[in-house]
Amino acid sequence: MANEGEKLEHEAEDLKGKAKEGLGKVSGDEETVGEGQREQGEAKLDKAGDKVSDAADRVKGFVKGSDDKS
């Protein structure tokens, strides 16, 4: 299971990317816009990994729980 610290880190990375993208748009700096978008993409992948990890843990718990009833 993804721990809460990792989840918060991924959310912060996403917000940082959004801020960087916005700053780049306001300043007309396309490189900064791209960096912000890249950071958001990385955060999105990390968040997806968190969800997969959480789902796998729930499945493991369910399977383990059904083994106990046998």
C-alpha positions as CSV (number, residue, x, y, z in Angstrom):
1,M,0.0,0.0,0.0
2,A,1.3,3.4,-0.9
3,N,1.9,5.3,2.3
4,E,0.3,8.7,3.0
5,G,3.7,10.5,2.8
6,E,4.2,9.2,-0.8
7,K,0.7,10.2,-1.7
8,L,1.2,13.7,-0.4
9,E,4.5,14.0,-2.2
10,H,2.9,13.0,-5.5
11,E,0.1,15.6,-4.9
12,A,2.7,18.3,-4.2
13,E,4.6,17.4,-7.3
14,D,1.4,17.8,-9.3
15,L,0.7,21.2,-7.8
16,K,4.2,22.3,-8.4
17,G,3.9,21.3,-12.0
18,K,0.6,23.2,-12.4
19,A,2.2,26.3,-10.9
20,K,5.3,26.0,-13.1
21,E,3.1,25.6,-16.2
22,G,1.0,28.6,-15.2
23,L,4.1,30.7,-14.6
24,G,5.5,29.7,-18.0
25,K,2.2,30.7,-19.7
26,V,2.1,34.1,-18.0
27,S,5.8,34.8,-18.7
28,G,5.7,33.4,-22.3
29,D,8.4,30.8,-21.4
30,E,7.5,27.7,-23.4
31,E,10.3,25.7,-21.7
32,T,8.9,26.3,-18.3
33,V,5.4,25.4,-19.6
34,G,6.9,22.1,-20.8
35,E,8.6,21.4,-17.5
36,G,5.4,22.0,-15.6
37,Q,3.5,19.7,-17.9
38,R,6.2,17.0,-17.6
39,E,6.1,17.3,-13.8
40,Q,2.3,16.9,-13.9
41,G,2.7,13.8,-16.1
42,E,5.2,12.2,-13.7
43,A,2.9,13.0,-10.8
44,K,-0.1,11.4,-12.6
45,L,1.9,8.2,-13.2
46,D,3.0,8.1,-9.5
47,K,-0.6,8.6,-8.4
48,A,-1.7,5.8,-10.8
49,G,0.9,3.6,-9.2
50,D,-0.4,4.5,-5.7
51,K,-3.9,3.4,-6.8
52,V,-2.6,0.1,-8.3
53,S,-0.7,-0.6,-5.1
54,D,-3.7,0.1,-2.9
55,A,-6.0,-2.1,-5.1
56,A,-3.5,-5.0,-5.0
57,D,-3.4,-4.7,-1.2
58,R,-7.2,-4.8,-1.0
59,V,-7.3,-7.9,-3.2
60,K,-4.6,-9.6,-1.1
61,G,-6.7,-8.8,2.0
62,F,-9.8,-10.2,0.4
63,V,-8.1,-13.4,-0.7
64,K,-6.5,-13.8,2.7
65,G,-9.9,-13.3,4.3
66,S,-11.6,-15.9,2.1
67,D,-8.8,-18.4,2.9
68,D,-9.6,-18.0,6.6
69,K,-13.2,-19.1,6.1
70,S,-12.3,-22.4,4.4
